[in-house]
Amino acid sequence: MHIPVKRSKKNQIFGGVIAGFCEKYDWDPAIGRVLYVILSLTPGFPGVIVYLVLWLLMEQPDA
C-alpha cells in the first residue's frame, strides 16, 4: 500500500518525507520540518515511528 505523495529527491535531508508533503502542498520545506520537530517533541506523538511509516508508504522520488 502506498500513499499518493512522492518523497522529495531535491530537498531531502533524511528520507525526503516532510519535503515531499511540503512540495505537494506548496509549503516551504524548512517550515514543515520545524513544525514536524515541534510536533514530535509534544508528549503522545511518536514522531520517529510516524516518519518511518510514512517513509515506507510514500512513493519513491522520480529519478
C-alpha positions in Angstrom: 0.0 0.0 0.0 1.3 3.4 -1.0 0.0 6.9 -0.4 -0.1 9.2 -3.5 2.6 11.6 -2.3 6.2 11.2 -3.5 9.2 11.7 -1.4 11.4 14.6 -2.4 14.6 14.0 -4.2 16.0 17.5 -4.3 15.0 18.7 -0.8 15.7 15.6 1.2 17.7 15.5 4.4 17.0 12.0 5.7 14.3 10.4 3.5 12.5 13.3 1.9 9.2 12.6 3.7 8.5 16.1 5.1 9.8 17.8 2.0 7.6 15.6 -0.2 4.5 16.7 1.7 5.7 20.3 1.5 6.2 20.1 -2.3 2.7 18.6 -2.7 1.0 21.4 -0.8 3.3 24.3 -1.8 4.8 24.9 1.6 8.4 25.8 2.5 10.2 22.6 3.5 12.1 24.4 6.3 8.9 25.5 7.9 7.4 22.0 7.5 10.5 20.4 9.2 10.4 22.9 12.1 6.6 22.2 12.6 7.2 18.4 12.5 10.0 18.7 15.1 7.8 20.7 17.4 5.0 18.3 16.9 7.4 15.4 17.6 8.5 16.9 20.9 5.0 17.0 22.2 4.1 14.1 24.5 1.9 11.4 23.0 3.1 11.9 19.4 5.5 9.1 18.2 7.4 11.3 15.7 10.2 8.9 14.7 7.7 6.0 14.2 5.3 8.1 12.2 8.2 9.3 10.0 9.4 5.8 9.4 5.9 4.5 8.5 5.5 7.4 6.1 8.9 6.7 4.6 7.8 3.1 3.9 4.3 4.1 2.5 5.3 7.0 0.3 6.2 6.6 -3.4 9.8 6.7 -4.5 11.0 10.0 -5.9 11.4 10.3 -9.6 14.9 9.7 -10.9 
